Every structure is written in structure tokens, then in C-alpha cells.
Amino acid sequence: MKIYGIRCREVMACAGSWATVAEAEVEIENGEEVYVTAQEFDTLELTVSKQSLYAFLVGNAGEPADGFTEEYTAWKDAKASAYAEVFARLKKVMKMMGEC
């Protein structure tokens, strides 16, 4: 498993409220790519999918057609995932937002 890139951004979720979205593009053992995403607004959502959720939430891409291969609502639950290390890195990146 190899992380090819991580991106993170705060986006306006609704008037006066901001959401933090972070995503890693990951190559898995068979050469396929998956997207590991963390988003925090009212709740936390951690997902793994074959299509970028970040592109939908932050950009203007259409909603991903495929569902999630993994989905969690707590960091501790994601610790059992094969992508636990990726989720941990996304958590660190999200914490860095606004620290400059």
C-alpha cells in the first residue's frame, strides 16, 4: 500500500459553519487506487471508496456512483481497518489545519 497524495481543505458546509475534509489517494497491492477520506462537520465520517469523495465535497465533481468499501464514524473504529495508518495520517493533517 502506497500513499500518492494527501489533500485537505476547510469548506463552508452552511452559512457560518465549516467542515474539514481530507483525502489520501492510495495504491493497493494489486495496483488499483482507492480514496481514503475523512470529513468532520457535525459528525465524523471516515470512508474508503474507488472514487474520490473529496472531488465531490470540495470540487464540483458529481456524486460518486459507487458506494463505500469501508465506512466508520469514529477514529477508534477505523483502527481495525487495513487503512488504519492512512486514517491516522489524515487525522494528523486535519489537526494541522489552522495552526499556521
Backbone as a printed PyTorch tensor [residue, N CA C, xyz], in Angstrom:
tensor([[[  0.8520,  -1.1640,   0.0000],
         [  0.0000,   0.0000,   0.0000],
         [  0.9050,   1.2370,   0.0000]],

        [[  0.5800,   2.1880,  -0.8880],
         [  1.3900,   3.3890,  -1.0020],
         [  0.4780,   4.6030,  -1.1400]],

        [[  0.7470,   5.6380,  -0.3380],
         [  0.0060,   6.8880,  -0.4330],
         [  0.6620,   7.7410,  -1.5110]],

        [[ -0.1290,   8.1650,  -2.5000],
         [  0.3810,   9.0070,  -3.5720],
         [  0.1570,  10.4860,  -3.3240]],

        [[ -0.7750,  10.8110,  -2.4990],
         [ -1.0330,  12.2170,  -2.2150],
         [ -2.0780,  12.3620,  -1.1420]],

        [[ -1.9670,  13.4600,  -0.4120],
         [ -2.9570,  13.8090,   0.5980],
         [ -3.3540,  15.2500,   0.3560]],

        [[ -4.6380,  15.4970,   0.4050],
         [ -5.1190,  16.8600,   0.3020],
         [ -6.1440,  17.1090,   1.4010]],

        [[ -6.1820,  18.3480,   1.8730],
         [ -7.0700,  18.6910,   2.9730],
         [ -7.5330,  20.1270,   2.8040]],

        [[ -8.7690,  20.3660,   3.1530],
         [ -9.3090,  21.7070,   2.9910],
         [-10.4870,  21.9150,   3.9290]],

        [[-10.6300,  23.1480,   4.3800],
         [-11.8370,  23.5310,   5.0960],
         [-12.7990,  24.1210,   4.0720]],

        [[-14.0370,  23.6880,   4.1080],
         [-15.0410,  24.1780,   3.1740],
         [-16.2770,  24.6260,   3.9550]],

        [[-16.9800,  25.6060,   3.4100],
         [-18.1930,  26.0700,   4.0700],
         [-19.2760,  25.0170,   3.8890]],

        [[-19.7660,  24.5140,   5.0020],
         [-20.8070,  23.4850,   4.9650],
         [-22.1860,  24.1290,   4.8640]],

        [[-22.3590,  25.2230,   5.5790],
         [-23.5700,  26.0280,   5.5140],
         [-23.2030,  27.3930,   6.0930]],

        [[-24.0870,  28.3170,   6.0460],
         [-23.7720,  29.6810,   6.4830],
         [-23.1440,  29.6960,   7.8790]],

        [[-21.8770,  30.1260,   7.9290],
         [-21.1730,  30.2560,   9.2040],
         [-20.5830,  28.9770,   9.7650]],

        [[-20.7240,  27.8660,   9.0740],
         [-20.2080,  26.5880,   9.5770],
         [-19.2410,  25.9840,   8.5640]],

        [[-18.1480,  25.4880,   9.0870],
         [-17.0920,  24.9280,   8.2340],
         [-16.9130,  23.4450,   8.4940]],

        [[-16.5770,  22.7230,   7.4350],
         [-16.2640,  21.2930,   7.5200],
         [-14.8130,  21.1190,   7.0800]],

        [[-14.1270,  20.1690,   7.6820],
         [-12.7700,  19.8320,   7.2760],
         [-12.8200,  18.5020,   6.5380]],

        [[-12.2260,  18.4770,   5.3440],
         [-12.2270,  17.2800,   4.5100],
         [-10.7890,  16.9650,   4.1330]],

        [[-10.3770,  15.7250,   4.3670],
         [ -9.0330,  15.2820,   3.9950],
         [ -9.1530,  13.9590,   3.2450]],

        [[ -8.2850,  13.7870,   2.2530],
         [ -8.3440,  12.5580,   1.4650],
         [ -6.9520,  12.1410,   1.0220]],

        [[ -6.7160,  10.8500,   1.0500],
         [ -5.4640,  10.2720,   0.5550],
         [ -5.7700,   9.3880,  -0.6430]],

        [[ -4.9590,   9.5320,  -1.6770],
         [ -5.0440,   8.6440,  -2.8310],
         [ -4.0460,   7.5260,  -2.5710]],

        [[ -4.5280,   6.3000,  -2.5570],
         [ -3.7230,   5.1610,  -2.1360],
         [ -3.7050,   4.0770,  -3.2150]],

        [[ -2.5100,   3.5840,  -3.5130],
         [ -2.3960,   2.4290,  -4.4010],
         [ -2.3200,   1.1920,  -3.5230]],

        [[ -3.1970,   0.2320,  -3.8080],
         [ -3.1910,  -1.0030,  -3.0250],
         [ -2.4190,  -2.0800,  -3.7780]],

        [[ -2.2510,  -3.2220,  -3.1400],
         [ -1.3440,  -4.2620,  -3.6370],
         [ -1.5480,  -4.6820,  -5.0850]],

        [[ -2.7510,  -4.7260,  -5.5910],
         [ -2.9850,  -5.1840,  -6.9600],
         [ -2.8720,  -4.0580,  -7.9980]],

        [[ -2.3520,  -2.9110,  -7.5940],
         [ -2.1630,  -1.7860,  -8.4990],
         [ -3.3790,  -0.8860,  -8.6440]],

        [[ -4.4710,  -1.2330,  -8.0000],
         [ -5.6700,  -0.3950,  -8.0380],
         [ -5.4990,   0.8030,  -7.1120]],

        [[ -6.2980,   1.8440,  -7.3570],
         [ -6.2930,   3.0170,  -6.4990],
         [ -7.5980,   3.0820,  -5.7200]],

        [[ -7.4840,   3.5110,  -4.4770],
         [ -8.6570,   3.7940,  -3.6600],
         [ -8.4480,   5.1600,  -3.0100]],

        [[ -9.5370,   5.7210,  -2.5480],
         [ -9.5140,   7.0250,  -1.8900],
         [ -9.9710,   6.8500,  -0.4500]],

        [[ -9.1200,   7.2560,   0.4640],
         [ -9.4120,   7.1660,   1.8910],
         [ -9.7200,   8.5880,   2.3410]],

        [[-10.9370,   8.8010,   2.8410],
         [-11.4200,  10.1500,   3.1290],
         [-11.8640,  10.2750,   4.5810]],

        [[-11.5620,  11.4370,   5.1670],
         [-12.0520,  11.7930,   6.4970],
         [-12.7180,  13.1550,   6.3690]],

        [[-13.9100,  13.2680,   6.9100],
         [-14.5910,  14.5600,   6.9210],
         [-15.2270,  14.7750,   8.2820]],

        [[-15.0940,  16.0060,   8.7630],
         [-15.6180,  16.3310,  10.0770],
         [-16.4380,  17.6050,   9.9770]],

        [[-17.7030,  17.4840,  10.3430],
         [-18.5970,  18.6360,  10.4130],
         [-19.3630,  18.4950,  11.7130]],

        [[-20.5920,  18.1100,  11.6740],
         [-21.3320,  17.8130,  12.9050],
         [-20.8840,  16.4750,  13.4770]],

        [[-20.5690,  15.5610,  12.5770],
         [-20.1020,  14.2350,  12.9540],
         [-18.8400,  13.9200,  12.1590]],

        [[-18.2330,  12.8190,  12.4730],
         [-17.0450,  12.3580,  11.7720],
         [-17.4470,  11.2360,  10.8270]],

        [[-16.9330,  11.2840,   9.6110],
         [-17.1620,  10.2070,   8.6490],
         [-15.8280,   9.8180,   8.0380]],

        [[-15.5080,   8.5570,   8.1070],
         [-14.2800,   8.0020,   7.5440],
         [-14.6890,   6.9680,   6.5160]],

        [[-14.1730,   7.1010,   5.3000],
         [-14.5970,   6.1950,   4.2350],
         [-13.4320,   5.7520,   3.3610]],

        [[-13.6430,   4.6320,   2.7000],
         [-12.7400,   4.1330,   1.6670],
         [-13.6290,   3.8610,   0.4580]],

        [[-13.2000,   4.3710,  -0.7140],
         [-14.0050,   4.1730,  -1.9200],
         [-13.1180,   4.1510,  -3.1560]],

        [[-13.6840,   3.7100,  -4.2570],
         [-12.9420,   3.6520,  -5.5180],
         [-13.0000,   4.9820,  -6.2590]],

        [[-13.8810,   5.8750,  -5.8240],
         [-13.9990,   7.1990,  -6.4290],
         [-13.7600,   8.2520,  -5.3590]],

        [[-13.2460,   9.4010,  -5.7740],
         [-12.9150,  10.4730,  -4.8440],
         [-14.1680,  11.1500,  -4.2890]],

        [[-14.3320,  11.0780,  -2.9860],
         [-15.3980,  11.8060,  -2.3150],
         [-14.9880,  13.2720,  -2.1500]],

        [[-13.6890,  13.5210,  -2.0000],
         [-13.1420,  14.8720,  -1.8760],
         [-13.5250,  15.7170,  -3.0910]],

        [[-13.4010,  15.1530,  -4.2850],
         [-13.7310,  15.8780,  -5.5120],
         [-15.1960,  16.3260,  -5.5090]],

        [[-16.0650,  15.5450,  -4.9090],
         [-17.4800,  15.8870,  -4.8070],
         [-17.7080,  16.9390,  -3.7260]],

        [[-17.0910,  16.7530,  -2.5450],
         [-17.3290,  17.6420,  -1.4130],
         [-16.6570,  19.0040,  -1.5580]],

        [[-15.4670,  19.0230,  -2.1320],
         [-14.6880,  20.2610,  -2.2270],
         [-14.7630,  20.8690,  -3.6200]],

        [[-14.6870,  20.0150,  -4.6270],
         [-14.7150,  20.4970,  -6.0050],
         [-16.1280,  20.5460,  -6.5270]],

        [[-16.2370,  20.4160,  -7.8100],
         [-17.5630,  20.4230,  -8.4190],
         [-17.8270,  19.1420,  -9.2000]],

        [[-17.1770,  18.0590,  -8.7890],
         [-17.4050,  16.7640,  -9.4270],
         [-18.7600,  16.2080,  -8.9940]],

        [[-19.2820,  15.3200,  -9.7990],
         [-20.5480,  14.6870,  -9.4660],
         [-20.4020,  13.7410,  -8.2840]],

        [[-21.5220,  13.4010,  -7.7110],
         [-21.5270,  12.4800,  -6.5740],
         [-20.9960,  11.1240,  -7.0150]],

        [[-20.1090,  10.5150,  -6.2220],
         [-19.5800,   9.1940,  -6.5890],
         [-20.7090,   8.1800,  -6.7490]],

        [[-20.6480,   7.4260,  -7.8280],
         [-21.6970,   6.4450,  -8.1200],
         [-21.5460,   5.1850,  -7.2720]],

        [[-20.2980,   4.7890,  -7.0340],
         [-20.0520,   3.5840,  -6.2340],
         [-20.1970,   3.9020,  -4.7580]],

        [[-20.5870,   2.9110,  -4.0060],
         [-20.6790,   3.0720,  -2.5610],
         [-19.3060,   2.9830,  -1.9220]],

        [[-19.2890,   2.9330,  -0.6210],
         [-18.0420,   2.8460,   0.1290],
         [-17.6980,   1.3890,   0.3950]],

        [[-16.4000,   1.0590,   0.3080],
         [-15.9790,  -0.2980,   0.6640],
         [-15.8000,  -0.4140,   2.1760]],

        [[-15.5370,   0.7310,   2.8360],
         [-15.4680,   0.7910,   4.2980],
         [-16.0460,   2.1310,   4.7430]],

        [[-16.6890,   2.1400,   5.9230],
         [-17.2600,   3.3710,   6.4580],
         [-17.2760,   3.3090,   7.9810]],

        [[-16.7920,   4.3820,   8.6250],
         [-16.7110,   4.4510,  10.0850],
         [-17.1670,   5.8330,  10.5470]],

        [[-17.5980,   5.9160,  11.7930],
         [-17.9980,   7.2060,  12.3640],
         [-17.1910,   7.5560,  13.6110]],

        [[-16.1010,   6.8160,  13.8700],
         [-15.2120,   7.1040,  14.9970],
         [-13.8020,   6.6500,  14.6540]],

        [[-12.8150,   7.4390,  15.0720],
         [-11.4100,   7.0860,  14.8160],
         [-11.0880,   5.7120,  15.3890]],

        [[-11.6010,   5.4080,  16.5870],
         [-11.2750,   4.1220,  17.2340],
         [-11.8050,   2.9390,  16.4300]],

        [[-12.9310,   3.1080,  15.7650],
         [-13.4890,   2.0240,  14.9540],
         [-12.6380,   1.7480,  13.7160]],

        [[-12.0020,   2.7940,  13.1930],
         [-11.1770,   2.6550,  11.9960],
         [ -9.8390,   1.9820,  12.2750]],

        [[ -9.4900,   1.7990,  13.5410],
         [ -8.2180,   1.1630,  13.8940],
         [ -8.1340,  -0.2900,  13.4310]],

        [[ -9.2630,  -0.9350,  13.2110],
         [ -9.2820,  -2.3280,  12.7590],
         [ -9.1680,  -2.4380,  11.2340]],

        [[ -9.2320,  -1.3170,  10.5440],
         [ -9.1880,  -1.2970,   9.0920],
         [ -7.7770,  -1.5520,   8.5610]],

        [[ -7.6950,  -2.1020,   7.3680],
         [ -6.4030,  -2.2520,   6.6900],
         [ -5.8150,  -0.8770,   6.3740]],

        [[ -6.6520,   0.1510,   6.3780],
         [ -6.2390,   1.5270,   6.0860],
         [ -6.0590,   2.3590,   7.3520]],

        [[ -5.9140,   1.7150,   8.4910],
         [ -5.8000,   2.4160,   9.7760],
         [ -4.6590,   3.4330,   9.7790]],

        [[ -3.5210,   3.0810,   9.1960],
         [ -2.3890,   4.0100,   9.1540],
         [ -2.7150,   5.2350,   8.2940]],

        [[ -3.4460,   5.0270,   7.2320],
         [ -3.8430,   6.1360,   6.3630],
         [ -4.8110,   7.0510,   7.1110]],

        [[ -5.7900,   6.4740,   7.7980],
         [ -6.7170,   7.2740,   8.5950],
         [ -5.9580,   8.0810,   9.6540]],

        [[ -4.9430,   7.4680,  10.2800],
         [ -4.1440,   8.1700,  11.2960],
         [ -3.4190,   9.3680,  10.6840]],

        [[ -2.8950,   9.2160,   9.4830],
         [ -2.2120,  10.3350,   8.8120],
         [ -3.1990,  11.4450,   8.4500]],

        [[ -4.3900,  11.0670,   8.0170],
         [ -5.4010,  12.0730,   7.7130],
         [ -5.7960,  12.8470,   8.9640]],

        [[ -5.8770,  12.1560,  10.0850],
         [ -6.2130,  12.8030,  11.3560],
         [ -5.1630,  13.8560,  11.7020]],

        [[ -3.8810,  13.5350,  11.5050],
         [ -2.8030,  14.4850,  11.7810],
         [ -2.8890,  15.6970,  10.8700]],

        [[ -3.1580,  15.4690,   9.6010],
         [ -3.2800,  16.5610,   8.6410],
         [ -4.4430,  17.4710,   9.0150]],

        [[ -5.5680,  16.8750,   9.4110],
         [ -6.7380,  17.6690,   9.7930],
         [ -6.4480,  18.5140,  11.0240]],

        [[ -5.6780,  17.9860,  11.9650],
         [ -5.3030,  18.7400,  13.1650],
         [ -4.4170,  19.9340,  12.8220]],

        [[ -3.6230,  19.8110,  11.7590],
         [ -2.7280,  20.9010,  11.3540],
         [ -3.4590,  22.0760,  10.7190]],

        [[ -4.6560,  21.8650,  10.2500],
         [ -5.4120,  22.9550,   9.6230],
         [ -5.5970,  24.0850,  10.6260]],

        [[ -5.2560,  25.2660,  10.2190],
         [ -5.4370,  26.4450,  11.0640],
         [ -4.3690,  26.6760,  12.1080]],

        [[ -3.3200,  25.8450,  12.1500],
         [ -2.2690,  26.0160,  13.1490],
         [ -1.2000,  27.0180,  12.7280]],

        [[ -1.2080,  27.4370,  11.4830],
         [ -0.1810,  28.3710,  10.9990],
         [ -0.4420,  29.7770,  11.4740]]])
